[in-house]
């Protein structure tokens, strides 16, 4: 009885253990990260639209401060629209508050240094940053905002403390940040008009693909390290898909 090339359950040809193709995959292969372009486009639009309008109205470089609030759209990525607006809104509010705190700390310090005070005053800014990062890390974990975690919250505080020139009201910095945050919420939710279940569908497809890769690796007698990584990736994708479906009120709800 003749035997052809071995194939796995997905129908693709199996590479034998120790083959050149398998070695290249292990050494140089990159894990799939999914389609990141929509999220990048949303962040760009959340910044570009209000900044362009403000520039046309004559506010110039100050309008670029909306970028601090536009970061909020990142916190909604991968979430269903049912909960996305809440995550982006919370992030936008936090960014606005932190931009005000950063500017309130940075403006008097920079003014004092410009008037001849020692630069050691910058240590005060560093201490405020330490308090902010610890508080933000706790808040992000408590609210389960997920990636990118407290990074952009701390970054916004630091940028605000640096760009706050002597005499610039902290309220002005916070106002531009809030405009960017509002833009982030609107842009993040526009997709609901034509694809209201896009996030849920993408999460399920990612989970199905990850499980298929794991079962294919088992069928191909892949090295234990590769099989373990595939199993771990499949578990993560399944967890992400379940969370997405739960947040979208598709699963986890009982009916009477």
N, C-alpha and C positions, 0 to 999 in steps of 0.2 A: 504494500500500500504506500503510494508516493505521498510525500508531504510537501506542501508549498510553504511559502513564507508565513511565519506566525503573525497572527493579528490579534489585537486586544478587543475588548467588548465594544469599542467605538468603531471598529472596522479598520483602524489605521495599522500600518505595519509596525511590528514590535522590533525594537533594536535589541540585539542580544547583549547580555551583561558584558561589560568591558569593551564594547564597541567604541570606535572613534567618535561616532555621533553622540553616544551616551556620555562619553567623557567631556566632549565640548559643552553639552547641555549642563552638566554638573558644574564645570569650571567657569563657564562664561555666560550661562543663561541668566536672564533677569526675570524676576517674578512679575506676573501681570499686574498692572496698577489700574486698569480700567480706563475709561474715557474721561480725562480730566479737562478737556477743552471747554465744556459748558460752564464749569465752575470758574475757570479763568476768564471767560468772556463776561460772566456776570459781575465779577469783581471789577473788570475794566470798565464796564458800562456804569456801574454804581459810582465810579470815580469820574469818568469822562463826561457824563451827561450834566450833572450839577456844576462841575468845574468849568465846562465850556460855557454854560449859561451865565455863571457868575463872572467869567472873564469878559464876555460880551457886554455885560452890564457895567464893566469898569472896575471890578474889584481886583484884578490883576493876580499877582502871585499869592495873595492871601487865600484865594479860592482853592488853592491846592491843598489846603488843610482839610478839605472834605475827604481826602484819602484816608485820614485817620478813622473816620466813621465808616468808610467803604469797606474796611477790613471785616466788618460785622457779617458780610455776606458769606464769608468762609465758614462761619459756624453753622450755616444751614445746609451745607453740602451733604448729600446722602440721606437727608431727612425727608419724609413725606410732607406735602404741603400742609397737612393738618397740624403738624407741630413745627414746621420750619419757621413760620412767621414769629412764633414765640421765641425760638432759640436766637434768631437774628435780632429780634427786638430787644431781648435781654442783653445780648452782646453790644448792640448799638447804645443802649442806655449806659452800660458799664464803661464803654469807650468814651462817651461824652463826659461822664463824671470824672474819669481818670485824666482826660485831657485838661479839664478845669483844675484838678489837683496839681498836675504837672506844671501847668502854666503859673499857677498861684505860688508854687515853690520856686520855680526857675526864674521868674521875672524879677522879684526883689533881690535874689542872689546875684543875678547878672548885673542888675543896676548898681548894687553895692560894690561889686568888683570893678565896674566901669568907673566908679567914683573913687577908687583907690583902696578898697578893702582887700585883705589877703585872699588869695584863691583857695585857701583852706576851707572857705565857706562852702565849697562844692561838696565837702563831706556831708553836709546837711542834706543835700540832694540825694547822695548815695544812701543815706539812712532811710530817707523816705521811699526810695526805690525798693529797699529790702523789705520794708513793711508792706508795700504794695504787692510785691511778688508773692509773699507768703499768704496774704489775704486773698489774692486772686487765685492762687493755686487751690486753696481750700474752697473758695466759692465755685470754681469751675467743676471740681469734683463733686461738691454737694448738689449742684444743679445738673450734673451730667451733661455738660455742654459738649464734651468730647474734643477732638482735635480742632484747631491747633492748641488747645489748652490755654494756659495763661500767657503764652508768648506774646501775642499781639496786644494784650492788655498792658503788659509791662512795656512793650515797645512804644505804644501810644503815650504812656506816661513819660517815658524818657524823651521822646521826640518833642512833646509839648514843653518839657522843662528846658529844652535846648533852644527851640525856635521862639520862645517867648522873649521878645526883645524888650529892653527897658521902656516902660510906658505903654506897652501893649496890654489891654485889659484881658485877663484870663477868660472873661465871659465871651469875648470875641472868638478866642480859640475854641471854646466849647460850642459856640453857635455853629461854626463851620463844621465841626465834628458831628454835631447833631444833624446837620443837613446831609452829610455823607451817610449817616446811619439811616435816616429816613429813605434816602435813595437806595440803600442796600436792601431794606425791607421790601420796597416796591419792586425792584429788579429781581430779587430772589423769588418773588411770588408770581411773576408774570407768566411763567410756564404753566401755571394751573389752567390757563385759558385754553390751551390746546393739548396738553398731556397731563391731566390731573393725577395719574397714577404712575408717572414715569419713574419716580424714585423706587417705588415698590417693585415695579417690573425689573428694573436694573439690578436691584439687590437679589431678587430671586434668580435671575439669569446668572449672576456672579456665583451664587451658591451652587447652582446646578453644574456650572462649568468646573468649579473647584472639586466637587464630589466626583465628577467624571474623570478629572485628572488623577485623583487619588485612586480610584478603582482601576484606571488604566495602568498606573504605576504598579499596582499589585499584580495585575495580570501579566505585566511585562517582566516580573521578577526584578524590579528595580532595586538598587542598593538600599539597605535599611535606612540610611540617612535621608535619601531622597523621598522614600515612602513616608518617613516620619514627618518631613517638612510638608508634604502634600496633605497628610492627615491633619496636621495642625492648621494649614491654610483652609482646608475644607470646614473644619470646626469653626474657625473664625467667620467664614463667609455664611455659614448656617446661622450662627449667632447674630450676625449683622442683619441677615434677611429677616429673622424672627423679630428682632427689635423694630425694624422698619415696618413690617406688617402690623405689629402691635401698635406702634405710634400712629399708623394710618387707620387704625380701628378696623382692620380686616380680620385679624385673629385676636383671641383672648377676650372676646366679648360674648357673654351668654345671652341667649334669647329666651323669652318666656312666651 
